[in-house]
Amino acid sequence: MGNKAVIERIEELKNKILDEWRQRPNETIPLCYELRSLADEHDDESARGFAIFFLGYCYYGLNDLENAQKFLMVSRTYLLKTEQWELLGKNYNVLGIIADCSGDHAFAIDYFFQGLVYSNEYN
C-alpha cells in the first residue's frame, strides 16, 4: 500500500470507528485492531494511540472493564506523546469510572482530576 493509500485508509478507519463505537462496539473492535496494525506497520503513533484508546472505549461499552482498563492504560502514553488532549481527558475519566466501580475511590478521584487538568489546560 502506498503512502497516500495508507493515509486514506487510516482516516477511513478513524471515521468508521468514530461513527460506530457507541452503537456497535463488537463490530468496531476489529476496525480498531486493523487501525492499530496499520499504525504499527507505518510507525504512526497518533493513529496507534487513537486505535488503542477506542479499543478500551469499546470494551468499556461492552462492560469488559478488565480489557477496557488494560487498553486505556496503554493508550495514555501515545495520546500524551501525540497531544490528543480531548481523548486523553476522556481516557482519564473512563479510568476514573472503572476505578470507582471497582471500589477504588481514591484512584477514581485522582483519575477524574487528571482528566479535568488535561481538559482544562489543553482544550
N, C-alpha and C positions, 0 to 999 in steps of 0.2 A: 504494500500500500504506500503510495507516495505521500509526501508531507502534507499536501493540500487535502488529499483524501482522508488522512488521519485526523487532521484538524476538523474537517467537516464531520467525520464520524464521532469524534469526541463531543462536539457541540450538539449533534443529533441525539446522542445518548444522554447528555445532560438535560436537554429539553424534555425527552421522554421520561426521565427519572422525575423531574420536577412536576410533570403533568400527572404521573401515575402513582407516586409513592403513597399518597393518602388513601386512595380508593382500592388500589391493588398492590399491596406490599409484597405478596408472594410472587407476583409477576415482575415486580420491579427489582427484586434481588438479583436475578440473572443479568439484568441490564447493568447493575452496579458492578457485578463481577467482571462483565465484559469491559466496562469502562476502566476498572482497576487494572485489568490485564493490558489494555492499550496504553494506559498511563505508565505502567511498569516498563513495557517494551520501548516506549519513547521518552522515558525519564521526565514525565510531566507531573511534577509534584502537586500542582494545583488541582489537576483532574484526579490524581490519586487521593488527595485529601477529601475532595468532593465525593468520590465514589465510596470511600471508607465511611465517611460521615453518614451518607444516606443508607449504607448497609446497616449501620447502627440504628438509624431512624426507622427503617423498615422493620427490623427485629423488635424495636420498641413497640411499634404499631401492632405487631403480632403477639405482644406480651411475652416475648422471649428476652427477659431482662438480662440474662447472663451474656448472650451474644450481643445484645444492644450495648451493654457496658463495655464489653471487650472491644468492639469496633469504635465506639465513641472515644474510648481512652486512646486508641492508636491514632485516630484522626486528628486529635488535638495538635500534635506536633506539626503535621502538614498544613493544617488550617492556620496555625500561628505563623509558620515559616512563609506561607504564601499570602498572608494578610487577608484571609477571608473572614473578616471580623463578624459579620452577621451570623455565619454558620458557627463560628467559634462561640458566640454568645448563646446560640440555641443549644449547642453541644453541652455547655456547662449547665444550662437549665434542665435538659433532659437527664444529665448525670445527677443533678440535684433531686429530681423526681424519683429516680431509681434508688438513690441513697435513702430518701425519705420512706419510700415503700419498703425498703429493707430494714427500716428501723434505725438507721444511722443518721439521726437528725443533725448532729454536729457537722458531719461531712456534707449533708444536704444544704445547710446554711452556707458553708464555705463555697460549694459549687454555685449556688444561686448568686452569692455575692460576686464571685469571679465572672459569671455571665453578665451581671449588671455592669461591672467595671469595663468589660470589653465592649458591651453595647453602648454605654455612655461615652467612653473615651474615643472610639473609632467610628461611630456612626453619626 
